[in-house]
Amino acid sequence: VQLVESGGGLVQPGGSLRLSCAASGFTFSNYGMSWYRQAPGKERELVAHISFAGVIIKYADSVKGRFTISRDNSKNTVSLQMNSLKPDDTGVYYCKSGGGSWGQGTQVTVSS
């Protein structure tokens, strides 16, 4: 199983980023997928989850209305569109499969 995140970077408050996670080594369309993040000095937290068919979607309260999770089962990818970014969104963002595998993470820094 391999999960590779991309799309992180430095952005000003109010800006946008789109994270992507490319999955391989398992039947992607059979598993729900999630994005987590870990801020410096804090525990890793769930940001968003999407079910295997994309029917069930859940968000952390802190990102509702700003972030959108989506998936493309034909390309084995899951994405996280992040708008209206805040400094509190800073952290390492991880992709996680329903089977329990993690990606290596991608850094998101929101700062002026």
C-alpha positions as CSV (number, residue, x, y, z in Angstrom):
1,V,0.0,0.0,0.0
2,Q,1.3,3.4,-0.9
3,L,-0.3,6.8,-0.3
4,V,1.5,9.9,-1.6
5,E,0.3,13.4,-0.7
6,S,1.0,16.5,-2.7
7,G,-0.1,20.1,-2.9
8,G,1.1,21.6,0.4
9,G,2.9,24.8,0.7
10,L,2.9,28.3,2.2
11,V,-0.2,30.4,1.7
12,Q,-1.5,33.7,3.1
13,P,-4.5,33.8,5.4
14,G,-7.7,33.7,3.2
15,G,-5.9,31.8,0.5
16,S,-6.6,28.4,-1.0
17,L,-4.7,25.1,-1.5
18,R,-5.7,21.8,-3.0
19,L,-4.1,18.7,-1.6
20,S,-4.1,15.4,-3.4
21,C,-3.4,11.8,-2.3
22,A,-2.4,9.2,-4.9
23,A,-3.2,5.7,-3.7
24,S,-1.8,2.4,-5.0
25,G,-1.4,-1.2,-3.8
26,F,-5.0,-1.8,-2.8
27,T,-8.5,-1.7,-4.2
28,F,-9.1,2.0,-3.7
29,S,-12.8,2.0,-4.5
30,N,-13.5,-0.4,-1.7
31,Y,-12.3,1.9,1.1
32,G,-13.3,5.1,2.7
33,M,-10.5,7.7,2.8
34,S,-9.7,10.4,5.3
35,W,-7.5,13.5,5.7
36,Y,-5.9,14.2,9.0
37,R,-3.7,17.0,10.2
38,Q,-1.2,17.5,13.0
39,A,-0.3,21.0,14.2
40,P,3.0,21.6,16.1
41,G,2.6,20.4,19.6
42,K,-0.8,19.0,19.1
43,E,-2.3,15.5,18.5
44,R,-3.3,14.4,15.0
45,E,-6.9,15.2,14.2
46,L,-9.4,14.1,11.7
47,V,-10.2,16.8,9.1
48,A,-12.5,15.1,6.6
49,H,-13.7,11.6,5.6
50,I,-15.3,10.3,2.5
51,S,-16.9,6.9,2.1
52,F,-15.8,4.4,-0.6
53,A,-18.5,5.6,-3.0
54,G,-18.3,9.2,-2.0
55,V,-21.9,9.2,-0.6
56,I,-21.0,9.8,3.1
57,I,-18.8,12.8,3.8
58,K,-17.9,14.2,7.2
59,Y,-15.9,17.2,8.3
60,A,-14.4,18.5,11.5
61,D,-16.4,21.4,12.8
62,S,-13.4,23.7,12.4
63,V,-13.3,23.2,8.6
64,K,-17.0,22.9,7.7
65,G,-17.9,25.3,4.9
66,R,-14.2,25.9,4.0
67,F,-12.8,22.5,3.0
68,T,-14.2,20.0,0.5
69,I,-13.1,16.4,0.2
70,S,-13.6,14.5,-3.0
71,R,-12.4,11.3,-4.7
72,D,-11.9,9.9,-8.1
73,N,-12.1,6.2,-8.0
74,S,-11.0,6.0,-11.7
75,K,-7.7,7.6,-10.8
76,N,-7.3,6.3,-7.3
77,T,-7.0,9.8,-5.8
78,V,-8.6,11.7,-3.0
79,S,-8.4,15.4,-2.8
80,L,-8.9,18.2,-0.2
81,Q,-9.8,21.6,-1.4
82,M,-9.0,24.1,1.3
83,N,-10.4,27.7,1.0
84,S,-10.4,30.6,3.4
85,L,-7.4,29.3,5.1
86,K,-6.5,30.4,8.6
87,P,-3.2,30.3,10.5
88,D,-4.8,27.6,12.7
89,D,-5.0,25.4,9.6
90,T,-1.2,25.1,9.7
91,G,0.1,21.6,10.1
92,V,1.2,18.5,8.4
93,Y,-1.7,16.9,6.4
94,Y,-1.9,13.2,6.1
95,C,-4.0,10.9,3.9
96,K,-5.3,7.7,5.5
97,S,-6.9,4.7,3.9
98,G,-9.8,2.8,5.4
99,G,-7.4,-0.1,5.8
100,G,-5.3,1.9,8.2
101,S,-2.4,3.0,6.0
102,W,-0.9,6.5,6.2
103,G,0.9,8.7,3.7
104,Q,4.0,10.6,4.6
105,G,2.3,13.9,4.9
106,T,2.5,17.3,3.3
107,Q,3.2,20.5,5.1
108,V,0.6,23.4,5.0
109,T,1.6,26.7,6.4
110,V,-0.8,29.6,6.6
111,S,1.0,32.8,7.4
112,S,1.4,36.4,6.3
